[in-house]
Amino acid sequence: MFSMIPTTTLPIIPFPNSLFFSTRPLLYCHWHQPMCKKTQKHSFIPMCGNYQVGGTSQSTQQEQRGDDENTSHYEALLKGGEQVTSVLQEMVNLLEDMNMDEASEEVAVELAAQGVIGKRVDQMESGFMMALDYMIQLAEKDQDDKRKSLLEVIKETVLSHLTKKCPPHVQVIGLLCRTPQKESRHELLRRVAAGGGVFQSENGTKVQLPGANLNDIANQADDLLETMETRPVVPDRKLLARLVLIREEARNMMGGGILDERNDRGLNTLPESEVNFLTKLVALKPGETVQEMIKNVMQGKDEGADNSEGDKGDSSSGKFSGGIAGRSSVTGRKPLPVRPGMFLETVSKVLGGIYGGNISGITAQHLEWVHQKTLQILQEIAFS
């Protein structure tokens, strides 16, 4: 599987906005030709080509000096890139000494990652994960599945080690993010809420679950969602969908359900984009058309499309209405696109108002249908 990292030279590409708060090109990565070594033990031993992390043009560097925030991120990414390269090289050294065949190669890579990262995790630079994510994006862009798989093994191993150092409710969120089956997530939440303990998984391995509060889990997921959804560009739609599912499922398991006062997180004013989109959905009959509209928005299309740099402060394009029901925006600024977490929060608030006022009827049934279909769509996006 990881027999060899193919020879390739990556194009000079600036860091995407999702990883950096500037449109300026700040980091260039070049893959040097990797070395492959035949042995009698196995066909190839992966040898990692060095990453060279270089600067930009003189004019761009001068702009960077005038921006302290950009400079600090740039330096963090440089150091993070160097650490990723160092991890890769040490893994290669370990794999050289292992007696393995092609069938055991994947397990060997995971063991090497555990060994290398286990002793380095406390010294990780702040830019390590950003640099790693960028390298994964480049590998995906180049359609280099072997290189991408190797880097993802490193990422999963780092996240696993970091999770163990987190508070219990954060550890649980990490476990839930790696649990694709809805029923399994519900069982995990029930056991965690009951105090945790050691349990046997389906494949026979024992798993240590921490005890955690459902409200803490939901609130932590909500905090992470807010951080991701208030940015102009959502960096990871799959992770976003998983966090929405975790928040909604944890809230649903709490005693009061949708009217539980613990779910009130201070959303006093409903967001414009979500209200406009919900109004459009309620005006249509539930069915495939409405479901397709929800799916497109949850995937970041139509009303859910990320704002481009040129759209800031400009609502004249007509793609997004400037205020609720087409009226001028109260803030005078262009609202963010429809976000999955905020959309479901809006649906829940409207439903809570309907149930609280005992005005149940067709509208409530319609909103319940929208809520249910949205969760089904997010499940597909999260673990597809």
Disulfide bonds with the S-S distance in Angstrom:
none
